[in-house]
């Protein structure tokens, strides 16, 4: 082996040894690094495990807290619902107790009436027994009379029977008329006493004005020169007012005044307010007129809404539909025989509620029926038909209950009343319109009504004279005693009253008194 080869081998060995030493050192370094990494990874995993356990403990604690809070909330909700149920049960129990009390009161009233009816039946039975006795006596008298007639007049059996039957019929009719009068007098006395007591209690509890308000249809002017300014050049101002409001302005010789003509009281009031402002301001031209008319409309709408709301508050009927409130407010500008219709509606509601309370009826239905009974008058010129029917349809359209709708529809007799509250509302309406000072009536209308009243009385056969007295509240009829007997007089009074109801319109009621008397006149010579 040569020297260069040996040197080459030595170099190779040296390189291999170096590589082997470096590999061994690298392996040792790798092992040391891996050991350190494993320890670090172990520590990191231990930290993660500890953090996870801490997080799990926190989540469990939060879950327990939320669960406790939800349980507490559930208990509070259960307690609240239990309290609400207890309150509702107490409320229903009180309502049931009040209903039972009302039913007991009605039952007591019915029992009293049944007792009165039993007493009247016993009286009628006694009177029937008396009539039977009289009939027996009349039969015996008939036989005696028959024998006497045959003996004296030498009549046949048939002739005597006819004469006797005529005599008995006349006597029986007289007895029947007397019994009917006594029974009617007793019943009417009891009914009048009770009705007078109820009406008196209701009237005593309400105080109303005797002087009624009515819409003004004229506007005062500072001078007659203002009429020319209102008319304007070639009539442009007055035409602008009439077209903007829908009224007619009457400019005549009336000093310092201009008249407003319109069938609609709301339009008339808008025209009055707008004209008053224009006259006070002095600037009168079409543009200014339109602006003032619009302001007046807004003010009237506000007045109508406030009037309707005030009426509902005064009668404890809040919560009605907005359209019904507006229609009630429109009644503020409507009058009947000089009586303001909104005041009349409010007064009727109070009277109906008081009468219903006295009779044990539904006070709420009677009060609301009294307030809304003339609702149709607010649109009477816009809708065809009687105001009672129109008002009932409007009330039904806006969710008013059926008993109240029947009160509205039946208060003038167009529809049959279906409840005692409907009868109470009709009576309260009549009381409010018929009380002294409530309404005013023109002389021509009064004379015409009294004349028609007397003519109705004279239209029956057997009537001798008729007199309308007490300002047309009573008609006194004098009959011929040889033509009208006592029973026929009773029937005549009913027929006259029925004809008056069918042919006349009048406030309150009219008393019909039929007088039958026999006069015997003789002269001493």
C-alpha positions in Angstrom: 0.0 0.0 0.0 1.4 3.3 -1.0 1.8 6.3 1.1 -0.9 8.3 -0.7 -3.4 5.6 -0.2 -2.6 5.5 3.5 -3.1 9.2 3.7 -6.4 9.0 1.8 -7.6 6.3 4.1 -6.6 8.3 7.1 -8.5 11.3 5.8 -11.6 9.1 5.2 -11.4 7.7 8.7 -11.0 11.2 10.1 -14.1 12.3 8.2 -16.1 9.3 9.3 -15.1 9.8 12.9 -16.0 13.4 12.7 -19.4 12.5 11.1 -20.0 9.8 13.7 -19.1 12.1 16.6 -21.4 14.9 15.2 -24.2 12.3 14.7 -23.8 11.0 18.2 -23.8 14.6 19.5 -26.8 15.5 17.4 -28.7 12.4 18.6 -27.8 13.2 22.2 -28.9 16.9 21.6 -32.2 15.7 19.9 -32.9 13.4 22.8 -32.3 16.1 25.3 -34.5 18.6 23.3 -37.2 16.0 22.9 -37.2 15.3 26.7 -37.5 19.0 27.4 -40.3 19.3 24.8 -42.2 16.4 26.3 -41.9 18.0 29.8 -43.0 21.4 28.4 -45.9 19.7 26.6 -46.8 17.8 29.8 -46.8 21.1 31.7 -48.9 22.8 29.0 -51.4 20.0 29.0 -51.6 20.0 32.8 -52.3 23.8 32.6 -55.0 23.3 29.9 -56.5 20.5 32.0 -56.5 22.7 35.1 -58.0 25.6 33.1 -60.7 23.3 31.6 -61.6 22.1 35.1 -61.8 25.7 36.3 -63.9 26.7 33.3 -66.1 23.7 33.9 -66.5 24.6 37.6 -67.4 28.2 36.6 -70.0 27.0 34.0 -71.5 24.6 36.5 -71.7 27.4 39.1 -73.3 29.8 36.6 -75.8 27.0 35.5 -76.7 26.4 39.2 -77.1 30.2 39.7 -79.4 30.5 36.6 -81.3 27.4 37.6 -81.9 28.9 41.1 -82.9 32.2 39.5 -85.3 30.6 37.1 -86.8 28.5 39.9 -87.2 31.7 41.9 -88.9 33.4 39.0 -91.1 30.5 38.4 -92.2 30.6 42.1 -92.8 34.3 41.8 -94.9 33.9 38.6 -96.8 31.1 40.3 -97.5 33.3 43.3 -98.6 36.2 41.0 -100.9 34.0 39.0 -102.3 32.5 42.2 -103.0 36.1 43.6 -104.6 37.0 40.3 -106.8 33.9 40.4 -107.7 34.7 44.0 -108.7 38.3 43.0 -110.7 37.0 40.0 -112.5 34.5 42.2 -113.2 37.2 44.8 -114.6 39.4 42.1 -116.7 36.7 40.6 -117.9 35.8 44.1 -118.9 39.4 44.7 -120.7 39.6 41.4 -122.5 36.3 42.2 -123.5 37.7 45.6 -124.8 40.9 44.0 -126.7 38.9 41.4 -128.2 36.7 44.1 -129.2 39.8 46.0 -130.9 41.3 42.9 -132.7 38.0 42.2 -133.8 37.8 45.8 -135.2 41.4 45.6 -137.0 40.5 42.4 -138.3 37.4 44.0 -139.6 39.4 46.9 -141.3 41.8 44.5 -142.8 39.0 42.6 -144.1 37.4 45.8 -145.6 40.7 46.9 -147.3 41.0 43.5 -148.6 37.5 43.7 -149.9 38.1 47.1 -151.7 41.3 45.8 -153.1 39.3 42.9 -154.3 36.6 45.4 -156.0 39.3 47.4 -157.7 40.7 44.3 -158.8 37.2 43.3 -160.3 36.7 46.7 -162.1 40.0 46.4 -163.3 39.1 42.9 -164.5 35.7 44.2 -166.4 37.4 47.0 -167.9 39.8 44.5 -168.6 36.9 42.2 -170.4 35.2 45.0 -172.4 38.4 45.6 -173.3 38.5 42.0 -174.4 34.9 42.1 -176.7 35.7 45.0 -178.0 38.7 43.1 -178.5 36.5 40.1 -180.5 34.1 42.2 -182.6 36.9 43.6 -183.0 38.3 40.1 -184.2 34.8 38.9 -186.9 34.8 41.6 -187.9 38.3 40.8 -188.0 37.4 37.2 -190.4 34.6 37.9 -192.5 36.9 40.0 -192.3 39.6 37.4 -193.2 37.1 34.7 -196.3 36.0 36.6 -197.3 39.5 37.4 -196.9 40.6 33.7 -199.0 37.7 32.5 -201.6 38.5 35.1 -201.8 42.2 34.5 -200.9 42.6 30.9 -202.2 39.3 29.7 -198.9 38.8 27.8 -197.8 35.6 26.1 -194.9 33.6 27.5 -192.5 34.7 24.7 -193.4 38.3 25.1 -193.0 38.2 28.8 -189.6 36.4 28.4 -188.4 39.1 26.0 -189.4 41.9 28.3 -187.8 40.1 31.3 -184.6 39.5 29.4 -184.3 43.2 28.5 -184.8 44.2 32.1 -182.3 41.7 33.4 -179.8 42.6 30.8 -180.0 46.3 31.7 -179.7 45.5 35.4 -176.7 43.2 34.8 -175.0 45.7 32.6 -175.3 48.2 35.4 -173.9 45.8 38.0 -171.0 44.8 35.6 -170.1 48.4 35.0 -170.1 49.1 38.7 -167.8 46.1 39.4 -165.5 47.0 36.5 -165.2 50.6 37.8 -164.5 49.4 41.3 -161.8 46.9 40.1 -160.2 49.4 37.7 -160.3 52.1 40.4 -158.5 49.9 42.9 -155.9 48.7 40.3 -155.3 52.2 39.0 -155.0 53.6 42.5 -152.4 51.1 43.4 -150.5 51.5 40.1 -150.7 55.3 40.2 -149.4 55.3 43.8 -146.5 53.1 42.9 -145.7 54.9 39.7 -146.0 58.3 41.4 -143.6 57.1 44.1 -141.0 55.9 41.6 -141.2 59.0 39.4 -141.2 61.3 42.4 -138.0 59.7 43.8 -136.4 59.9 40.4 -137.3 63.6 39.9 -136.3 64.5 43.4 -132.8 63.2 42.7 -132.2 65.3 39.6 -132.1 69.0 39.2 -132.2 70.5 35.7 -132.4 74.0 34.3 -135.8 75.4 33.4 -134.5 77.7 30.8 -133.4 75.9 27.6 -130.7 77.0 25.2 -131.2 77.2 21.4 -129.0 77.9 18.4 -128.6 81.6 17.4 -129.4 82.3 13.8 -128.5 86.0 13.5 -125.3 88.0 13.7 -125.2 91.5 15.2 -123.4 94.1 13.1 -121.8 97.3 14.4 -123.6 99.3 11.7 -125.7 98.9 8.6 -122.6 99.8 6.5 -121.2 96.4 7.4 -123.9 94.8 5.3 -122.4 96.2 2.1 -119.0 94.9 3.0 -120.4 91.5 3.7 -122.2 91.5 0.3 -119.0 92.7 -1.4 -118.5 93.9 -5.0 -121.2 92.3 -7.2 -122.0 90.0 -4.3 -118.7 88.1 -4.3 -118.2 88.0 -0.5 -121.7 86.7 0.3 -121.4 84.1 -2.5 -118.1 83.0 -1.1 -119.6 82.6 2.4 -122.6 80.7 1.2 -120.5 78.4 -1.0 -117.9 77.7 1.7 -120.4 76.9 4.5 -123.6 75.8 2.7 -126.0 78.3 4.3 -128.1 81.2 3.0 -127.5 84.7 4.3 -130.5 86.9 4.5 -129.7 90.6 4.3 -132.9 92.5 4.8 -134.1 95.6 6.5 -133.4 94.2 10.0 -131.3 97.0 11.6 -127.7 96.1 12.4 -128.2 92.3 12.0 -127.9 89.7 9.3 -129.8 86.4 9.4 -128.4 82.9 8.7 -130.7 80.3 7.2 -129.8 76.6 7.2 -131.5 73.4 8.1 -128.2 72.1 9.6 -127.6 73.7 13.0 -123.9 72.9 12.9 -123.5 74.8 9.6 -125.5 77.6 11.0 -123.1 77.8 14.0 -120.0 77.7 11.8 -121.5 80.6 9.8 -122.2 82.5 12.9 -118.7 82.1 14.3 -117.0 82.9 11.0 -119.2 86.0 10.4 -118.6 87.3 13.9 -114.8 87.0 13.5 -115.0 88.6 10.0 -117.1 91.5 11.3 -114.8 92.0 14.3 -111.7 92.0 12.1 -113.1 94.2 9.4 -111.2 92.5 6.6 -113.8 90.7 4.4 -112.7 89.1 1.1 -112.9 85.6 -0.3 -109.4 84.5 0.9 -110.0 85.8 4.4 -113.5 84.2 4.4 -112.1 80.7 3.5 -109.5 81.0 6.3 -112.0 82.0 8.9 -114.5 79.4 7.8 -111.8 76.7 8.1 -110.9 78.0 11.6 -114.6 78.0 12.6 -115.0 74.4 11.4 -112.0 73.3 13.4 -113.4 75.1 16.5 -116.8 73.5 16.0 -115.3 70.1 15.6 -113.4 70.6 18.9 -116.6 71.9 20.6 -118.6 68.8 19.3 -115.9 66.4 20.5 -115.7 68.0 23.9 -119.5 68.2 24.3 -119.8 64.5 23.5 -117.0 63.5 25.8 -118.5 65.6 28.6 -121.9 64.0 28.2 -120.3 60.5 28.4 -118.3 61.5 31.5 -121.4 63.0 33.1 -123.4 59.9 32.6 -120.5 57.4 33.3 -120.5 56.0 29.8 -116.9 56.4 28.8 -115.3 54.2 26.2 -117.9 54.6 23.4 -116.9 54.8 19.8 -115.4 58.1 18.5 -118.2 58.5 15.9 -120.9 58.1 18.6 -119.1 60.7 20.7 -119.2 63.1 17.7 -122.9 62.4 17.0 -123.6 63.1 20.7 -121.7 66.4 20.4 -123.8 67.4 17.4 -126.9 67.2 19.5 -125.5 70.3 21.4 -126.7 72.3 18.4 -130.1 70.6 18.0 -133.2 71.7 19.8 -136.8 70.3 20.0 -139.5 72.6 21.1 -136.8 74.8 22.5 -135.2 72.0 24.5 -131.5 71.4 23.9 -131.2 67.8 22.7 -127.8 67.1 24.4 -129.1 68.3 27.7 -132.3 66.3 27.1 -130.3 63.1 26.4 -128.2 63.6 29.5 -131.2 64.3 31.7 -133.0 61.2 30.2 -130.0 59.1 31.1 -130.0 60.2 34.7 -133.8 59.8 35.1 -133.7 56.3 33.4 -130.8 55.2 35.7 -132.7 56.4 38.8 -136.0 54.6 37.8 -134.0 51.5 37.0 -132.3 51.6 40.4 -135.7 51.9 42.1 -137.2 49.0 40.1 -134.1 46.7 40.4 -133.5 46.8 36.6 -130.1 47.0 34.8 -129.0 50.6 35.6 -126.1 50.5 33.1 -128.4 49.6 30.1 -131.0 52.1 31.1 -128.4 54.9 31.5 -126.7 54.2 28.1 -130.1 53.8 26.4 -131.3 57.1 27.8 -128.1 58.9 26.6 -128.3 57.5 23.1 -132.1 57.4 22.6 -132.1 60.5 20.3 -128.8 59.7 18.5 -130.7 59.6 15.2 -131.6 63.3 15.4 -128.0 64.2 14.8 -128.3 62.8 11.2 -132.1 63.1 10.8 -131.8 65.3 7.7 -129.1 63.1 6.2 -130.8 59.6 6.5 -134.3 58.6 5.7 -136.5 57.1 8.4 -137.7 57.8 12.0 -134.9 59.1 14.2 -135.4 56.1 16.7 -134.8 53.5 13.9 -131.9 55.5 12.5 -130.3 55.9 15.9 -130.7 52.2 16.6 -128.9 51.3 13.3 -126.1 53.7 14.0 -125.6 52.3 17.6 -125.6 48.7 16.3 -123.1 49.6 13.7 -120.6 50.9 16.3 -120.8 47.9 18.7 -123.6 48.9 21.1 -125.2 45.9 22.8 -128.6 44.6 21.6 -130.6 45.6 24.8 -129.4 49.2 24.4 -130.2 49.2 20.7 -133.8 48.0 21.5 -134.1 50.8 24.1 -133.2 53.3 21.3 -135.5 51.8 18.6 -138.5 51.4 20.9 -138.7 54.6 22.8 -141.3 56.1 20.3 -143.2 52.8 19.6 -141.8 52.0 16.2 -140.4 48.7 17.7 -141.8 46.6 20.5 -139.8 47.0 23.8 -138.1 43.7 24.7 -137.0 44.5 28.2 -138.1 46.6 31.2 -135.1 48.9 30.5 -136.6 49.8 27.2 -139.9 50.8 28.9 -137.9 52.8 31.5 -136.1 54.7 28.8 -139.3 55.6 27.0 -140.8 56.8 30.3 -137.7 58.8 31.2 -137.8 60.4 27.7 -141.4 61.4 28.3 -140.7 62.8 31.8 -137.7 64.9 30.5 -139.8 66.4 27.7 -143.0 66.9 29.7 -141.6 68.4 32.9 -142.5 72.1 33.5 -140.2 74.5 31.7 -138.5 71.9 29.6 -140.0 72.8 26.2 -141.7 75.7 24.6 -144.6 75.6 22.2 -145.8 78.3 19.8 -149.3 79.7 20.2 -150.4 78.4 16.8 -149.3 74.9 17.5 -150.9 74.9 20.9 -154.3 76.1 19.6 -154.2 73.6 16.7 -153.4 70.7 19.1 -156.2 71.7 21.5 -158.7 72.1 18.7 -157.8 68.7 17.2 -158.1 67.2 20.7 -161.7 68.5 21.1 -162.6 67.4 17.5 -161.5 63.9 18.3 -163.8 63.8 21.3 -166.8 65.1 19.3 -166.3 62.5 16.6 -167.9 59.8 18.6 -171.6 59.1 18.7 -173.5 60.0 21.9 -171.0 62.8 22.8 -172.7 66.1 23.8 -169.8 68.4 24.5 -166.0 68.2 24.8 -163.6 70.6 26.7 -159.8 70.6 26.6 -158.5 71.8 29.9 -155.2 72.0 31.8 -153.4 73.4 28.8 -154.4 70.4 26.7 -153.3 67.8 29.3 -156.9 66.6 29.9 -160.0 66.3 27.8 -163.4 66.2 29.5 -166.2 64.6 27.5 -169.9 65.1 28.4 -172.1 62.3 27.0 -175.9 61.9 26.6 -177.1 59.8 29.5 -180.0 58.3 27.5 -177.6 57.1 24.7 -174.4 56.1 26.7 -174.7 53.9 29.8 -172.0 53.4 32.4 -170.4 50.5 30.7 -170.4 52.2 27.3 -168.8 55.3 29.0 -165.9 53.2 30.1 -165.4 51.8 26.6 -165.8 55.3 25.1 -163.0 56.7 27.3 -160.7 53.9 26.0 -161.6 54.5 22.4 -161.0 58.2 22.6 -157.6 57.7 24.3 -156.7 55.2 21.5 -157.7 57.6 18.8 -155.7 60.4 20.4 -152.6 58.2 20.6 -153.0 57.3 16.9 -153.7 60.8 15.5 -151.9 63.4 17.7 -148.3 64.1 18.7 -148.1 65.6 22.2 -145.6 65.8 25.1 -146.3 63.7 28.2 -149.8 62.2 28.5 -153.4 63.3 28.1 -156.1 62.3 30.6 -159.5 61.4 29.1 -162.5 61.9 31.4 -166.0 60.8 30.3 -168.8 62.4 32.4 -172.3 60.8 32.3 -174.9 62.4 34.5 -178.7 62.3 34.6 -180.6 65.5 35.6 -184.2 65.6 36.7 -185.8 69.0 36.3 -189.3 69.9 37.5 -191.0 73.3 38.1 -193.2 74.1 41.0 -196.2 76.2 39.9 
